[in-house]
């Protein structure tokens, strides 16, 4: 059994929960400790139930709650060495923080899962996607990625749930208030996935990989809307001739706990 829910998702903060009968993992702590504790309570957990925290990268919308949360709860942080050094050097964690250094391509066990970290293309020291397996089921979480390559596709293969970034609508971004340098960064191969780029990958996953549960993640509050992201991906899936009642797709809420998705 695998259960999945987002506690927050977007450019203002990210936190995802994945759990089974043995343990609860959080991916990123980009919101306040209070919000994390309250959101876990909505799911029937206390913060002390968290087995480990998987950190994708060092950008503030993914780590802002780390220091306070980990000062109150005895939780290990699982991240790459470069992310770990950044967090320590910049005072983002307590000096006594427990770390587990992870390496892309090397699986490890946490919270009853086999966790497979893989690299994503983003303008951070390193950025990590996670594939979590239990029994014959798997879920992949992929945010903050400027392009999808064959290595990422291999890690998405066979997953029952794929949580993937659908960050911005191209026209909204191009016509928006961001300065040209920021627009170029977002649209670059080390930036974020647009709705159309995400939609192409989602359609492939549903049509070719038989993925039946999709979560659109990390939507921009300035350059996207949940409806636009969903319409883009649903249209691409329909173009593949896939019936609407054969899959589920949702846009993760920015500030609220999402519905719980399940794999048995």
N, C-alpha and C positions, 0 to 999 in steps of 0.2 A: 504494500500500500504506500502510495506517495500522495501527499497533499501539498497544494501550492496556493499562495495568496500574496498579493502585494500590500504593503503597509503604506507606501507612498511611491509615486513614480512620476518623474518629470524633471525639468531643469532646475526646480527649486528644492529637490530632495528625493532620495531614492532609498528604499528598504524593502526587501523581499523575504518572505518566509517559505521554507520548504521543510516538510516534516514527515515522519513515519512513526511506527509504534515505538521505536527505540529512541529517537532524538529529534531535535528541532535545530535547524540551521537558519541563520540570517545571512543574507547577501547584501552587504553595504549597510552603513548606519548614517545616512545622510539627512536625518531629521533629529529633532531633539530627543533626549532620553525620555522625557515625560510622554511625548507622542508615541515613542516605541513601546513603552510600558503599557500605555492605555490601549494601543492597537493590539498588542499581544493579548491583553485581557479580553478584547472583543472576540478573539479566536479561541479563548478558553485556556490561555497559557499565562504563566508568570514569567518575568524576565529571567528568573533563575533556571527556567527550563531550557534556556538556550545552550546548546552544546558547544557551538563554535560560530564565529563570524567570518565569512568569506569576504575579502575586500577586493573589488575589481581594480581600483586605481585610486590615486591620491587627490583627485579633484574634489572640491569642498562639498558639492552636492551629493557625494558618496561617503564622506567621512566626518561630517560636521558633528555628529553625535557620538563619535567613538570615545573621546576622552572621558566624558561624563558617564556614559553607560558603563565603560569598562572599569571606572573607578568604583562603581557601586556593585558590579557583578563580576564574578570570577570567570571570565570568558576569554578563551584564546582567540587571537586574530590570525587568520590564515591568509598570507599574501606573499607576493614575490619579494625577493631580497631588496630590490631597488625601492619598492613601495614601503617596505618595513623601515629602511634607512631614512626615507623621507619623513615618515611619520615620527620617528624618534628624533631626528635632527631638527624638526620644526615644532617640537613640543605638542604634537597632536595626540599623544598618548602619555600615560604616566610612565615614569622611569622603570617601574616594576612590571610593566605590561608583559603578559605571556604571548609569545609569538610562535607560530609554526611556519617556517619558511617553505614555500611551495615552488615548484618548477613546472613550467609549461610542458605538457606532454607526459608528466609523471603522476600517476593516480595515487590517491591517499584515502584513508578511511576517516570519516567524521560523522557523528550522529547517526550511525547505522547506514550511511551511504558510502558507496564508492564515488569519490569526487575526482573528476578529470578536468583539470584546468587547461585552457588553451588560449593562445594569444589572439587579441583583436587589434585592429588598426585604429589607433586613436593618439592624439597628441599629448600623451602623458608619459611618465617614465617607462612604465609597462602598463598594459591594460589586459585584463583577463576576463574571458568568458568561462562559464562553469557548466559542465554536464554532470548531473547527479543520477546515479544508478542504484536501483535496489531490486533484487530479484531479476525479472525480465523486463522491468520498466525503467524509463529514463525521462528526465526533464532537463532542458537546456535553457540557460539564462544568458542573453546576449544583448547588452546595452553598450552605448558609447563605441560605435564602430563605423568607420567611414566607408568601408567596402567589405563585401563578402568574398572570401577566397575559398579554394578547394579544401584547405585545412579546416576552416570553420564548417564548411558543408559536411565534412566527414564527422565532425562532432555533433552535428544536428541529426545525423542519420539514425533512424530507429527510435527517435524520441516521441513519446506520446503527447507531451506538452512542450511547445517552444515559445519562450518569451523573448521577443525580438524588438529592437528599437525601430520606431517610426517617428522620427524626431520633428520633421518640418515639412511644410508644403512649399514647393519651390517658388511659386508666385508670391505667396505671403512673405517669404524671406527676401526675395529680390526687391519687392516693393515696400519693404518694411523700414523701420527706423535705425536698424543696426548700421554701424559704419562699414564701409567696403571691406576693411581688413577682417572684421568679424564674420561677415557674410562669406568671404573666401575661405576662412578657416572652417566654418561649419560645413560648407559644400565640398571640402577637400577630401581626398582618400584617407586622411587622418582625422576627419571630423565626425560627422553624424550621418545616419541614413535618412534620406528623404522618404516621404510617403510612397512615391512611385518606386524607388529602389527597394524599399521594404516589401511592397506589394508584389513585385516580381519574384522575390525570394519566397514569400509566403505562398504564392500560387504554385511554385515549384515544389515546395514542401508538401502541400496538400495533394498535388497531382502525382508526384513521383515518389515521395517518401511516406505517403499515407499518414501524415501527421493530421490529427483530428481535433487538437485543441491549440489555439494560437492566442497569445496575449501580446498586444501592441504596447510597447513600453516607452518611457522617457519622452513623451510628447512635449514639445515646446509650448509654453504658455503665450508666447508672443507670435509664433509663426506656424501655429497648427491648432486644430480643434479635434476632439475625439471623433466627431462625425466625419470630418474630412479624412482622417486616417482610416477609419473603418470603411468608408465608401471606396477608397482607393484599393484596399486589399480585397474587399468582397468582389469588386468589379473584376480584378485580375483573376480571382479564383473562378468566378463564373465564366470567364473567357476560356478556362480550361474544361468547361463542361461539367463541373462538379456541382452536385445538388446542394442547395443551401442547408437542408436538414441532415447532411452527412458530416458536418463539422461544426465546431464552435469557435467563435472569434470575439474577443472583447478588447476594449481599450482600458488599460489600467488607470484607475482614478488618480488624480494628482494628490489629493489630500485625505483620502479615505481608504479604509480597508476594502480590497476587492472581494468579489465572490470567491469562494474556495473551489478550485479545480481538483479533480481526483484521478488517480491512476491506480487500478487494483491489479 
